[in-house]
Amino acid sequence: MGAAAAKPEGRDRASLLLCSVMLLSTAAIFAVSADAPSTLLLSGFGLAMSALRSEPIPRSTRTYVYTAVTAMIVATLENQLFPVDADRFFLLSGAFYCPMLIYLAVGVTFFDQRQISQTSISCFCLLAAMLAGNVVGGFPTNRRFPFTDAAVKHFHAFFGVMTLILVLAMVLLIRRGLQTRGTATIPKRESKSKPIVLILAILVAITSVLGMRWTGQYFERRFQQFAGRMFRHLGSRRYSQVVFGKEVDLWRTMPHRRSRDKKIVLRARSEAKPGYLRGRVYYRYQDGRWDGTLHETALPGREAGGRRVYTVFDRPRPDLTEEAAPRRIDIFPARNFSSQVLFAPGGAYEFELIADGLRNSTAG
């Protein structure tokens, strides 16, 4: 006897209903997070057209390509007619890819309900939900999708509820697939345990969604506090180690003022007021940067009389008059103060300090 031809699997209405619940919950998440009610309406229209078909679309390379191209065309036209604000999303923008995944899953529902089709729809829904929920906190109120202020304000709870519906529909879809395929070979002892496993799976799904929401909110606050402290620490180290570097980048954001900014880092002692202390001179500007690299020459050094650790460096002396008699100024930097240049009056010509060498630039 010849082998009978396998009968192609038809359209299972119950499975299609569960797939529709998964898709509509995912589309609802994107509609609220992106202010795109058109995605929800087009998804519902596509699912309605799929439900009206009595026979599935034949499987072939051509129908697969047509389904993918149609999903991309619909997503592109929607993005052109109703553009989505990409700034709502964090890192990965779901403005285009999320609707395309949803429409691709809607297109798969037109085929027969095989396990590969249901798995593809589940994967597309999970990826789309991940992109749709990856939003920046505090995004503006929706204008195109009215009556969603509560969902926007409590987006964590809304996302959790929609994800819970998505997961429950997925669990029921898996259970139905196990019941309709190969259940005759399963022993009776194992079949009795299925309802218990289903109930446990539903409880785990509900607990996981609620627990992830509460845990996520808790660790989000802790992470923001930790990141703030870390960036402040790194910023304070960066800006406290070097004062007056060889260049200044005007495009670099300066840190906020802190209490340590009011501390005294230099003290000067003199018989008269020391006046202004000169640091580095910047003379060239290009693309938001001031450059202070000039020609430098090494100054000769000599030992200070009786004090071996100190070295005196001399540079050419200016013409002195009686009104501008030389005077001594002692400068004491704080312990946490670091600089690449000496802070001294512009007319200073003799420097006594602990150093192996000292260089003088043409800018003084």
Salt bridges, closest charged atoms under 4 A:
GLU9 OE1 - ARG181 NH2 3.09
ASP12 OD2 - ARG176 NE 2.81
ASP112 OD1 - ARG59 NE 2.55
ASP112 OD2 - ARG114 NE 3.18
GLU247 OE2 - ARG289 NH1 2.91
ASP249 OD2 - ARG289 NH2 3.52
ASP261 OD1 - ARG258 NH2 3.61
ASP291 OD2 - ARG284 NH2 2.35
GLU296 OE1 - ARG359 NE 3.52
GLU303 OE1 - ARG308 NH1 2.69
ASP314 OD2 - ARG302 NE 2.82
ASP330 OD2 - ARG269 NH2 3.10
ASP330 OD1 - ARG328 NE 3.01
GLU350 OE1 - ARG302 NH2 2.91
GLU350 OE1 - ARG317 NH2 3.46
GLU352 OE1 - ARG307 NH2 3.22
GLU352 OE2 - ARG328 NH2 3.69
